[in-house]
Amino acid sequence: MKKFLLFTTLALLFFRRAFTVEIFQDDFYLFNLSRAGNFFYPLKPYGFYRPIGIEAFYWFADQLNKLALTRIIVFGVFGLGLVFLQKTVYLLTKNSRLATLTSIIYLFSFTHVFQLYWLATFQEIAMMTCSIIATYYFLSNRYLASAVSFTLALFSREQAMLLPVALGVVTSKFKQLSLLGLMALPFALIYVVNYPTVAVRPEYSPVLNPKLIANNLTWYTLWSAGLPNFFPDYLFSLTSLPTNYFWQAISSNHAWPYLITWDGYIIILIFSILKIRSRQLLKIAIICAGLYLIYILPISVIVHKWMVRLTVPVIFFSFFIAYVIDKSPRMLGIITLTLYILFNYLAIPIHENTSTYMYESQITSRTKQYLQNLNPKPGTTFYFSDDRKILSGWEGSQKLKLTLFDQHFLEYWYPNQKLQAVYEFEATPPKDAITIKSELLL
């Protein structure tokens, strides 16, 4: 319990601005979807079968009707995952310091901005935590508890199907592993059946292009190592020069202190690795790389790169870094850990902005307040107008439709009142509609 409170409190302090984020985009749709029930029905309108990670979670959050309480639950599940990560590493290594270091390093990774700030990504936290618990119980020979936890992970996100493969790297209990594999088969079948719904969206369609896969692998690895998420927007390939806006993006995002600290951390980390240089370190590096690739390769064929998908892969980076720190001379280890925590601390506010979560939240808050002031009657139609021609999906009524998820924000805030939203970029103003300038909300 002490470690759970410690890890959860540290996460709450480090990522405290998550509590300032409103619901946005998918949240509106998923809240409405959860009200329909049928959580475990296999055919889903949005294509993914995640009844616990999505529908059950949103249903429970809807019953609570307190966003702050929901976020505490998210952080609590995250803290539970950190506790079982520490227990699992200790079970494997019998090294208490290494186990605690692994959890601490994983906790402080700035990549968790992408999982802790948006309710729609709770599925990642749930899948990660249940997978780690399943691993701990499996390695402890408590196979029933492991099977239950694995089932919860499968119900949270389909990526959990990779767990039996990953466990095959660290254990030789192949008979028990085959049973876990059999448990995953129905979920694999459901995924295949639902896949046509997913594949209609180009960003989720696999592309078996070696250049794309290599580029995605490179960026996922560099992100895991600590580089910012916006680099691929200006540096399309490591073999090409960055665009003219690359340096401007670093300055405008105030990223220089973070990147300079990251450089110092990397130099010290490499120095520590060269100082240790042992067969055991090489073995650990190969095992961590293998486990990392098990989870990264399946998503490397997808065009759309997203830091949120690093929830599990970053664990293996964290273990390797913890091992290096544990085996380094005491002062060198302290410097490495300090620089690691510092660069992640500096990276968090940058990624709070580059993730666009804060911006999306501001739009939702303004819209909510504006509509409350209007106090609309049932059957009202709102027309979101544009002051100028829209040049991209990040402007005007087109951006508003994306953030508010079309009609779903009205269905969530004003259920059964038959309110309607019309957006200028795709329609003319209906008769008797209340006109709202999109720029007022953006």
MILOVEX-338379 format. One line per 8 residues: number of its first residue (from 1); for each residue x, y, z of C-alpha. Coordinates in steps of 0.25 Angstrom, whole numbers. Layout:
BEGIN
NUM> X:Y:Z; ...
This chain:
BEGIN
1> 0:0:0; 12:10:3; 18:8:-11; 4:9:-17; 2:23:-10; 16:27:-13; 16:24:-28; 2:30:-30
9> 5:42:-22; 18:44:-30; 10:43:-43; -1:52:-38; 10:63:-35; 17:61:-48; 5:60:-57; -4:69:-49
17> -9:78:-61; -17:66:-65; -27:71:-56; -29:84:-64; -33:76:-76; -47:76:-81; -53:64:-89; -52:66:-104
25> -53:59:-118; -55:44:-116; -59:46:-101; -73:51:-106; -76:39:-115; -71:29:-105; -79:35:-93; -91:34:-102
33> -87:20:-107; -86:15:-92; -100:20:-89; -105:10:-100; -100:-2:-92; -97:-16:-99; -82:-14:-94; -78:-28:-98
41> -85:-29:-111; -74:-33:-121; -78:-24:-133; -74:-10:-130; -78:2:-139; -64:8:-137; -57:-5:-140; -49:-7:-128
49> -53:-17:-117; -50:-11:-104; -62:-13:-95; -54:-10:-82; -44:0:-87; -55:8:-93; -70:5:-91; -69:0:-76
57> -60:11:-73; -68:22:-79; -81:17:-73; -74:17:-59; -69:31:-61; -83:36:-66; -89:30:-53; -79:37:-45
65> -81:50:-52; -69:56:-46; -57:58:-56; -47:60:-44; -51:46:-38; -50:39:-51; -36:45:-53; -32:40:-39
73> -37:26:-43; -28:27:-56; -16:31:-47; -20:20:-37; -20:9:-48; -6:15:-53; -1:14:-39; -5:0:-38
81> 2:-4:-51; 15:3:-45; 14:-6:-32; 12:-19:-40; 24:-14:-49; 33:-13:-37; 28:-27:-32; 30:-33:-46
89> 44:-28:-47; 48:-32:-33; 42:-46:-36; 51:-47:-48; 64:-41:-43; 63:-42:-28; 69:-28:-28; 60:-18:-20
97> 67:-6:-24; 67:-9:-39; 52:-12:-37; 49:1:-31; 57:8:-41; 50:2:-52; 36:7:-47; 42:21:-44
105> 48:23:-58; 35:18:-64; 27:27:-56; 35:39:-59; 34:37:-75; 28:49:-81; 21:40:-91; 10:38:-81
113> 4:51:-84; -2:44:-96; -8:34:-87; -12:41:-74; -18:54:-80; -29:49:-89; -40:39:-84; -40:33:-98
121> -26:27:-95; -29:21:-82; -30:8:-90; -15:8:-91; -13:10:-76; -23:-2:-73; -17:-11:-83; -3:-8:-78
129> -7:-10:-63; -15:-23:-66; -3:-28:-74; 7:-26:-64; -2:-32:-53; -4:-44:-62; 11:-45:-64; 14:-45:-49
137> 4:-56:-46; 8:-64:-57; 23:-64:-52; 18:-67:-38; 11:-79:-43; -3:-74:-40; -9:-77:-53; -24:-74:-50
145> -21:-60:-45; -12:-58:-57; -23:-63:-67; -33:-54:-60; -24:-42:-61; -20:-45:-76; -35:-46:-79; -37:-32:-74
153> -25:-27:-82; -31:-33:-94; -44:-26:-91; -37:-13:-90; -29:-13:-103; -25:-23:-114; -10:-21:-112; -11:-30:-100
161> -11:-41:-110; 4:-40:-111; 6:-43:-96; 8:-58:-98; 19:-56:-108; 26:-46:-99; 25:-56:-88; 32:-66:-97
169> 44:-58:-96; 46:-58:-81; 40:-72:-77; 40:-86:-83; 26:-90:-77; 21:-93:-91; 10:-101:-87; 3:-90:-79
177> 7:-80:-89; 0:-88:-100; -13:-87:-91; -12:-72:-91; -10:-72:-106; -23:-80:-107; -30:-70:-98; -26:-59:-108
185> -31:-66:-120; -46:-61:-119; -41:-47:-117; -32:-49:-130; -45:-54:-137; -53:-42:-133; -42:-32:-137; -42:-39:-151
193> -57:-38:-152; -57:-23:-148; -45:-20:-156; -52:-15:-169; -58:-4:-160; -45:0:-156; -38:-1:-169; -47:9:-176
201> -39:20:-168; -26:22:-176; -18:25:-163; -21:11:-158; -19:3:-170; -6:-5:-171; 4:-2:-181; 15:-12:-184
209> 26:-2:-188; 40:-5:-183; 43:10:-183; 31:13:-175; 33:2:-165; 48:6:-163; 44:21:-162; 33:18:-152
217> 42:8:-144; 53:19:-143; 43:30:-138; 37:21:-128; 50:17:-123; 55:32:-122; 42:36:-115; 44:25:-105
225> 58:30:-103; 53:44:-100; 52:52:-113; 40:61:-114; 28:57:-122; 28:68:-132; 41:65:-138; 35:56:-149
233> 27:68:-154; 39:75:-158; 49:64:-160; 43:54:-169; 55:45:-169; 68:44:-162; 75:43:-176; 69:57:-180
241> 70:71:-176; 60:77:-166; 50:87:-172; 52:102:-171; 42:102:-159; 50:91:-150; 58:101:-142; 46:111:-141
249> 38:99:-135; 48:97:-125; 49:111:-121; 34:114:-121; 31:101:-112; 42:106:-103; 49:93:-104; 64:97:-103
257> 66:95:-88; 59:81:-89; 67:77:-101; 80:82:-95; 77:74:-83; 74:62:-91; 87:63:-98; 94:63:-85
265> 86:51:-80; 90:43:-93; 105:46:-92; 105:42:-77; 97:29:-81; 106:25:-92; 118:28:-83; 112:19:-72
273> 109:8:-83; 123:8:-88; 128:8:-73; 120:-5:-70; 122:-12:-83; 119:-27:-79; 113:-39:-85; 101:-38:-76
281> 98:-23:-80; 98:-28:-95; 89:-39:-91; 79:-30:-84; 80:-20:-96; 77:-32:-106; 65:-37:-97; 59:-22:-96
289> 61:-20:-110; 54:-33:-114; 42:-30:-104; 41:-15:-110; 40:-20:-124; 29:-30:-121; 20:-18:-117; 26:-8:-127
297> 26:-16:-140; 11:-18:-141; 9:-3:-141; 20:1:-150; 12:-3:-162; 2:8:-159; 4:21:-165; -1:29:-153
305> 10:30:-142; 5:34:-128; 13:34:-115; 1:28:-108; 5:15:-113; 18:14:-105; 11:11:-92; 16:-3:-92
313> 29:-2:-100; 35:9:-91; 35:-1:-80; 46:-9:-87; 54:4:-89; 52:7:-74; 57:-6:-69; 70:-5:-78
321> 72:10:-72; 70:5:-58; 80:-7:-60; 90:3:-65; 88:12:-53; 88:1:-44; 101:-5:-49; 108:9:-50
329> 117:15:-39; 108:22:-29; 111:37:-32; 110:34:-47; 96:27:-45; 91:38:-37; 95:48:-48; 88:40:-59
337> 75:38:-51; 75:53:-48; 77:57:-62; 66:47:-67; 56:53:-57; 60:67:-60; 59:66:-75; 45:58:-74
345> 40:69:-65; 44:80:-75; 38:72:-86; 24:71:-79; 19:85:-82; 24:84:-96; 16:72:-99; 4:77:-92
353> 4:87:-103; 9:79:-115; -1:68:-112; -12:79:-114; -19:73:-102; -19:87:-95; -24:94:-107; -35:84:-109
361> -39:86:-95; -40:101:-96; -49:99:-108; -58:90:-101; -58:99:-88; -62:111:-97; -73:104:-104; -79:99:-91
369> -79:112:-85; -85:119:-97; -96:109:-98; -99:110:-84; -100:125:-85; -110:123:-97; -118:113:-89; -124:107:-102
377> -138:101:-103; -141:87:-108; -140:86:-123; -130:98:-125; -121:98:-136; -107:104:-135; -100:109:-148; -84:110:-146
385> -80:121:-156; -66:125:-161; -61:139:-163; -51:134:-174; -48:123:-184; -43:111:-176; -30:106:-181; -28:94:-172
393> -35:84:-163; -29:92:-151; -37:105:-154; -51:110:-153; -64:101:-153; -56:89:-158; -47:89:-146; -59:91:-137
401> -66:79:-143; -54:71:-140; -52:75:-125; -67:74:-122; -69:61:-130; -80:66:-139; -93:65:-132; -88:57:-120
409> -85:68:-111; -100:73:-111; -104:58:-109; -95:58:-97; -98:71:-91; -113:72:-94; -118:58:-95; -132:56:-102
417> -133:70:-105; -131:69:-120; -121:80:-122; -114:81:-135; -100:86:-139; -98:91:-154; -84:95:-158; -82:105:-169
425> -70:98:-176; -80:87:-180; -94:94:-180; -102:107:-182; -109:113:-170; -123:106:-167; -135:115:-164; -137:120:-150
433> -123:114:-146; -115:122:-135; -102:126:-142; -89:125:-134; -75:130:-139; -66:118:-139; -54:128:-136; -60:131:-123
441> -59:117:-118; -45:114:-124
